[in-house]
Amino acid sequence: MELLSTPGFRRMERAVDASVLRQKVIANNIANVDTPNFKRSDVLFEEYLRQELEAVKKPSFTAFATHPNHIPIGTVGSGRPAQPRIVTDETSAMNNNRNNVDIDYEMALMAKNQLYYNALIEQINYDIKHLRTAIGGRS
């Protein structure tokens, strides 16, 4: 088993990917702040991740598969990892040009997302440092 393929590390990897996607979406919203009829988008991920984690907490019976093509027995939840989804808010309008981008809100979201991304990267670096220490026996 590869050391960086644990479920927790995979979740962190998907969270970083979602944060990068969110940064792109927010930057696109900001770039189109004056575009007539533009509708802002957002990235949904944390709710899906929370649902995945709640499903993992529930105890269940799982059978050992001897072949990758075997049907899984006793899996919890959908069995699929949480993935980020882009959603567009088509229902609101902020300006006379029917654009719904609020620049102050988007800038605040960008700052929040940057802090979230930095925290994820710090945690990943911390985990990798501990793995390296365990493998090498030194820091």
C-alpha positions, 0 to 999 in steps of 0.5 A, a space after each residue: 500500500 502506498 503511504 499517501 493513498 490513505 482515505 484521509 490523505 485522499 480527502 485532503 487532496 480532493 479538498 485542495 482540488 476543490 479549493 483551487 477550483 473555487 479560486 478559479 470560479 471566484 476569479 471568473 466572477 470578479 472578472 465578470 463583475 460588469 458583464 451584463 446578464 452574467 450570473 455568479 457561480 460557486 463551488 459546492 464541496 464541503 457539504 458533500 465531504 461532510 456527508 461522506 464523513 458521516 457515512 464513514 462514521 456509521 459502522 457497517 459490515 464489509 466483505 473482503 473482495 478477492 478480485 477488483 471486479 467483485 460486487 462490493 458488499 456492505 459498503 457505506 454511502 454511495 461508495 464514491 468520493 465527494 467531488 466539487 460541483 460548480 453551481 450557478 445562481 440564476 435567480 438573483 440580480 444585483 444591478 440593472 444589467 441583471 448581473 448578480 456579482 457583488 465584488 465585496 462578497 467575492 473578495 471576501 470569499 476569495 480571502 476565505 478560500 485562500 486561508 482554507 487552502 493555506 491551512 490544507 497545505 500546512 496540514 499536508 506538509 505536516 503529515 508528510 513531514 511525519 511520514 518522512 520522520 517515521 521512515 527515516 528516523 530523523 526530522 
